[in-house]
């Protein structure tokens, strides 16, 4: 006879959303302290999930297409054999809702496991018609509250901290995130403006530290070429490095991009720059000390306004 409660948590993507879900993950673990908790996710996030220590098992989802019937049947059978008492669907997508319907097929004539999400017919629906107009953090907090978990903390990424001895960091440094999705150039503050900001930071005694992915090197190089006192970490940082850099920094100034969210959650006082292309009410970074500036066209955002906002934040 089964005695241990079995819980499934679904979170498949994307990077920023998965990082924000660390708070809900912790809330679920605290609410079910003795349960066997399985995470269904994708390969990219397995390492983070394992390091968190919040899960007893991690399943990888290959995200089969609707016409790949044999793979869907295999997934349905695995979900059925998991003998889960409750499922927390934090992906809340058409795909994850399909998994609820697949699971129901395996339980024909039997009681279906409890399910928190948006799937039609689930036991604990997030029944807020305005959920798509809520920030991810607020939306997931409310979803869990409707499922009986009243308190959901912000994501705690401290388990990822490590030594930064390999980087040539000064005592006081400010992180800059000038990149972002290549297909969304309207979300990027111009490299020239970041260069002017670096001049201001250096005069104030800060070391500017530029981070980005290898695909963003053209943008970051245009900034770091302006002054050899700017530290270029483009393509040199892991997630663990980002968390550690954020925790030790004097602050962060960046575009609406994944690293900016990580730095904010790591405790770095963060100023995020938004254009009219995205709504900060829905996607602004959360953390102990954050703010944002929104300008319809970021090319019109002055260095003076950014520097003043940063000074006010770190007082």
N, C-alpha and C positions, 0 to 999 in steps of 0.2 A: 504493500500500500504506500502511495506517495505521501510523504510527510513534509517535504520542503517546498515552499511556494516557488513557482517558476515564473519569471518575468522576462518578456522580450521587449527590447527598446530598438526602434528603427530610426536611424539617421544615416542617410546615404551621401549627402553632399550639401553645400559646397564648402570650401575651406573656411570662409568667414563664418558661415552658419554653423559649421561643426564646432568651431572654437566657442561660439556663443552658447552652444548646447551643453558645454561642460557644466554650466550651472544647473540646468534641468537634470543632467545625468547624476550629479551629486545629490539633488533633492530626491530623486527616485531611489537611490541607494539608501539615503537616510530614512525614507518612508518604509522601505522594505529591507531592514538591516540583516535579516537571516535568510533572505531569498537567494535563489540561484538566478543571477541576472545575465542574460545573453544580449549582446549588441549585434544587430544586423547592420553592416555598413559596407563600404567599398574599400578596396585595397589601399588607397591613399591614406586612409585614416587609421589603419590597424595599429601602427606603431604608437600613435598618440593615445589611443584607447587602452592599449596594453600598459603603457606607463602610468596612466591615471589610477590604476588599481581599483576602478569602480565596477569592473565586470568580471564575472566568473568564466565567461566564454565569449568568443568573438567569431561571428559567422561573416563570411564575405559574400556579398551579393554581386552576381555577374550581370544583373539587370537585363534579363532575357526580354526579347521583343515579343509582342503579342502573338505573332505568328509562330514563334518557337515553342510549339505545344509540348514537346518532350521536356524541354528545360523548365517550362512553367509547371508541368506535372511533378517534376523532381523537386522544385521549390515548394509546391503545395504539400508534398509528402513529408518534406523535412520540417515544415512548419507544424504539420499535424503531429509528427512524432516528437516534437519538442515538448508536448503536453503542457503548454503554457497556461497559466491561470489568468494572466493579464498581459496586454500588449500596450505599450506607449508608443504611438506613431508620432515621432517628432519631425518626420519629413513632411507629412500632411500634403502629399502630392497625389496626382492621379495614379502614379505607379504604386505608391504605398497603400493607397485605398484599394487598388486591385488585389493586393496581397491579402487584404481582409476578405474579399470575396472568394479568393482561392482557398483560404483557410476555412471559410464557411462550407465550401464544398466537401472538405474532408470530414466535417462534423455533421453531415446530413443525419437528421433525426436525433442528434445529441446536442447538449448545451455548448454553445460557442464560447470561447474564452472572452473575458471582458476586454474591451478595446477602447482606448482613448485616442481620438483623432477626428477626422472629418468624413470617414467612410460612411456611406449610406447604410443605416441599420445598425451601426455600432452602439455599444452599451453606454459609452461616456463621450458623446460628441462635444466638440468645442462649438457650442451653439451660440456663437456671436456673429451675426450677419456682417459685422464690420471688421472681422478678423483680418481681412486682406489689407486693411488700412491701418493696421497696428504695427509698431516696431516688433521685430522678431523676439526681442527679450520680453516685452510686455505680452505678446501673443502666447508665447510658450508658458509664461507664468500663469496666465489666465486659463489656458488649456489644462494645466496640471491642477490648478485650484478646483476646476470643475470635476476633476477625477479624484479629488480628496486630498491632494497635496497642497497645503495652504501656503507654504513658504518655500520660495525658490530663490537661491542666492545668485549673484553674478558669478560668472565663470572664474574659478580660481586656477591660474596657470602656474602656480609656484612649483608644482611638481616637475616642471620642465626646466627650471633654472639650473645653470651650470657655470663653470668658470669662464671668464672672458680674457684670460691671460694671453691668448693668441692674437688679440687685437691691440693696436697702438692707440689706446684711448687715453685722453686727458682726464683730469679730475672732474671737470664740468663739461659735459657734451650735450648737444641737442640733436635729436634724430630728425631727419628729413625724408619724407616719402614722396618723391616727385613723379612716380610712375602710376600705373593703373592699367585697366583693360585697353589694349591697343585699338580696339574698335570703338572706344568711347573717348576720343581725344578731348571732347568738350568737358570732361571731368578732370582734366589736368591743368593746374596752374602753370604758366609758361616757365621753361627752364631759366630764362633770363631773369624772371622775378625771383626764383629760388637763388640765383646767383647774387642778386642784390641783398636778399635776406641773409645769405652767408656773410657778406661784408658786415652787415649790422651785428650779427651774432659774434663774429670775431672781435669786433670793437668792444662788445660787451663782455668779452672774456670767455666765451663759449667755443668749444670745438664743434663745427658742423660735421655731422656724420650722415652720409647719404647711403640709403639702402635701396635695393631693388633686385629684380630677377635679371638673369643674363639677357633676356629679350628686351629689357628696358635700358640697356647699356648706352644706347645712343642718347637717350634723354639724360641719364645721370652723368655721362661723360661731358656733356655740354656745360654742366654745373661745376664738376670737380676740376675741369681744366682752367677755371678762372683763378684758382688760388691753391697752392700746394699745401695749405693748412687745412684744407677740407679732406676728411678721411672718406675714402671711397670703399664701401663694403658691398658693392654691386655683385651679386652672384656668389657671395662668400658666406652667407648666413643660412643656418638651419632654423627650424621653428624654435628649437631650444635656445639658439643664439638670440633670436628676436625677443623672446621672453626675458632673457637675461639682460639684454641691452636696454629694454624698456624699464626694467626694475632699477637699473643703475643710472638712468639718464636724468638730466635736469628738465627735460620736456621733449615733446614731439610736435612737429608741424607737418601735416601731410594731406594729400588728396584722399578722397573716399576710396580706400584700397585696403586689402587684407592686412598688411603689416601695421597700418594705422590702428586697426581694431585690436591687434595683438598688443601693441604698445600701450594703448589705453587700459586694457584689462590687466596689464602687468604693473600698473600703478604710475605710469608716466603721465604727467600733466599734458593733455593733448588738445591741440587746436586742429580741427579738420576743416578743409576747404571744400565747399560745395558750390556747384553751378546749378542752374535751373534744370539740369538733366537728371537730378535725383533729389529726393525729398529727405532732409535730415530727420524729420519726424518719424520716418520709417526705417532709416538705416544709419543714423549717427552712431559712432562708437560709444559704448558704455564703459565706465570705469570710475575709479574714485574721484578723478578730477578732470572733467572734459568740458569742452565748449566747441562751438563751430561758427564759421562765417559763411554766409550764403550770398553769392553775387551771381546774377543771371549769366553773365559771361566772365569766366575767371580771368581772361586777359585784361579786364577792367579793374581787377582787384589790386589795390596798391600795397606795396611792401610796408608802408607806414601803418596801414590798418591791421595788417597781419602782426607786425611787431608789437603794436600797442595792445592788441588782444592777448598776445602771448605774455607780455609783461603783467597785464592785469590778472591773468590766470595763475601765474606762479607766485604772486605776492603772498 
